[in-house]
Amino acid sequence: MTIWSEEAGDPGHPLIAIVHGAMDRSSGMLRLSRRLDDRFRVLRYDRRGYGRSTPHDGPFDMPSQVDDLMGLLAGRRAVVIGHSYGGNVALAAAGSHPDLVAGIVVYETPMSWQPWWPGTTAGAVAVAAEGGTEDAAEAFMRRLIGNARWESLPERTRLTRRAEGAALVGELADLRANAPWDPADVTVPAMVGYGTDGRSHHRTGMARMAAALHGATLVGLEGCRHDAPTSHPADFCHHLVEPLLQRLGPPWA
């Protein structure tokens, strides 16, 4: 099944790939992309089961997510930026394909396979929700954006988001059951970020992740929450992306 993607910037420039999180889509990373595409070739895509990559029959496990990313890179070496669940895709890709992943930026990436990860997160509540996958998607979105905002969305939008529940439940259930990457395998330079105004489990998780990854740098974005790539794209680039690019040096392609 086809994975929808879009690239911006000069094809001759070094490549950056941006991977979105659960119940998101490539358009959610557009403000971040626009901060980069004057100097880089920037790849955004809708992960399987979301946005323009629907419908999709799965599977929604991590090896399939990495295969999708590798297919889009098509042998090109890239820096990979992963937001939320997308950070696990970036880490898994770096661990299995270090020849194609030059470095990674991950932000508030869930570590729900760990025994210390709380069972009260939006993802955990959605996976445990009674009913089908559509109800799980709605439960996730209500937790994420609030009941009032959810109910104000056009019916067509709500139906579209509910239909993405199969991808949500599939990928989050897999993430709870299977560690998607081994820290020993991730040897590329990494920037690990969290928002100082975000939830405590993300701050704790990113600190533990940075400690586990060799040579990783932990950065807290002041005044930011989970949606920092959208709400504070300039800060995200300045404090997370640019330091990684300086560390790598041009070019990495």
N, C-alpha and C positions, 0 to 999 in steps of 0.2 A: 504494500500500500504506500502511496506517495506521501512524503513528508514535505509540507510547504515550507519554503525558505525564501529569503531575500537578502541580497548583498548590496551594500552601498560603499561608495568610495572608489578610488582608482584601483583597477585590478592589479596594477604593478606594485601596490603598497603591501607591507606585511599584513597578515591576516589576524583578526580578532574574532572569535566566535562567542556569542552571548547565549546562555542557556537559561530559560525562565523556570519558575517554580511551579508547584502544584496549583491547579485552577487558575493559571495565568496563561499568557500567550505572548508571542513575540512583540506585539504592539505595546505591551507593558514595559518593554526594554527600549522603546524608541527614543526617549529623551536621553538615555545613556548613550545609545548608538550615535546620536547626532553630536555628542561631545567628542567623538572619536573619528568619525568618517571623513574628516578633512585631511587626516594624516594616515589613516589606515583603511584597509579593506575590512568592512565589518559585516559579519554573517549573523543574521537572526533567523530563527525558525520556530514554528509551532511544533512542540513535541507531540508525539503520537497520542491521539485521543483528545487533543485540544485545538481550538480555533479552526484554522483551515486544514488541519491534519485530522479531521474527523469526517465521517466515522472511521474508526479503526478497531479491528478485532483483537488487537494485542498480539503477543503478550506484552505486559507492561513492566517486566522485570528490568533490572539494571543492565544486564548484558545487551538486551535489545535497545535500551536507550543509548548505550555507548555505540552500538552498531549504527544507529541512525546518525549520530554525530560524525562518526568516521566516514560514513557514506557521503555526507555533505562536505567534509574537508577534502575528500577525493585525493588523498595523498599529499595535501598541502600542510605545512607545519603552521601551527597557530598558537596564540595565547587564548586561553579559554576562561571566560568569566561566568560563574554560576551563581544564581540567586536562589536562596532557599533550597528546595529539592534539587534544583539545577546545579548546586554546588557539589552534590554527590555524584552527578553525572560527570562534572569536570574532574573530580578526584579519581573516579573509577577510570576515566579515559586516560588520565595522567599515569595511573598505575599500570595500565595494560598497554598503552601506546606512547611511551616516553619519547619515541622518535618523532611523533607528530604533535605532541603537546609540549610547547616550549616553557610554559609557566601558567599558573592559575591564580585567579582571584575568586574567593568564595565568601559569601556573605550570609550570615544567620542560617547555616545549613543544618537541618535536623539530623540528629544521631539517634533515631528512635529504636534502633536495634540494641542499644546499650541499656543495661538493667537500671541505670540511674536516670534515664530519660523519663520525664513525667508522663503519666497516662491521662493528663487533663488538657493536652494541647488540642488545637483545632483539628489537626489530623487524626489524633487518637479518638476524639469524640466522633468524628465523621465515620471512621472505620468501624467503630463499635455501635453506631446508630442502628436502631431497628428499622426494618423496611429494606428497600432495594438501594441500588447504587445512586439513583436519582435523588432519593431522600438524603443520602450521605453527602452528595454535592451541595444540596441546599443547606444542610446543617453546617458544613464547612464555611460556606459563603456568609451565612448569618453570623457565625462566630467571627469571621474575618472583617466584615464591613458593617455589621449591626443589622438588627431587624428592620429598622425604619428605612435604611438605604436599600436593603434587599427588596422590600415591598414596594419601593418607589421605582424599581427598574421596570422597563416595558416587559410585558408578558413574553414576547418573543425572546428577549435576552435571558429571562429566567428559565425558559424552556431549554435554550441553548446551553446554559451553564449546568442545568440539571442533567442534560445528556452527557456531559463530560464526567459524570460520576463513575463510570466504568474505569476510566483511566485513573482517576483519583484513588479509588479503592484498591485497584490492582497494584499501583506503584507503591502506595503507602503500606499496604499489607505485606508486600515483598520487602520493603525497607525495614519493617519491624521484625521480619523473620530471618533476614539474611544480611550480614554485613556487606555493604557494597564495595568496599575497598579495604586494603591492608595498609596501614601507615608505612610499613617497611618497603612497600612497592612504590610509594609516591616520593620520587627523588627530585622532581623539578622544583624550581623556586615557587613559593606560595605566599600569597597575602591572604590573611584570614580576618574578616571584619564582622563587627556587630555594632548595633546602635546603642548609645548610652541611655536612650529613653525606651529601649525595647524590653522585652520580657526577660526575666532573670534566667530562664533555662537556656535562652540563646546566648546570653553573656557567658554563662558557665560552660555551655557546649563549645563555644568558639575558643575559650581559653584552654579547654582540654584538648581540642583538636590541634591548636597551634603547638601545644606542648608535645603532642604525639608525632607531629610531622617534622622531619629533620630540616632545620633551617627556615622554618616558617616564621612570618612576622605577624603579630597580632595587633590590630588597629581598632580602636573604638571611635566611631563617628559621633561627634558631639551633637546632641539634640535630634538624633535620628532614631527612627523606629524600623520595623521590618521592611517598609517600602522605600528605603533609602535610594535605590537606583532610580525611582520615579520622583520622589519628593526632593532629593538632594543630589542630582546627578553630577553637579560640579564638585561637590565635596567628595562624592564617591570616586570620581576620576582622580582628583588631586591627592587624596590620602591612600587610595588602594591601587588604582590602575597605574598611575604615573610612576610610583616608586618601583613597581614590578618591572615596568618597561625600562626604567633606568638601570635596574639591576641586570636585566637581560642584555641590554645594549643592542643597537641596531646592526644589521637586521637579524631576525630569527628565522626568516622564511628560508 
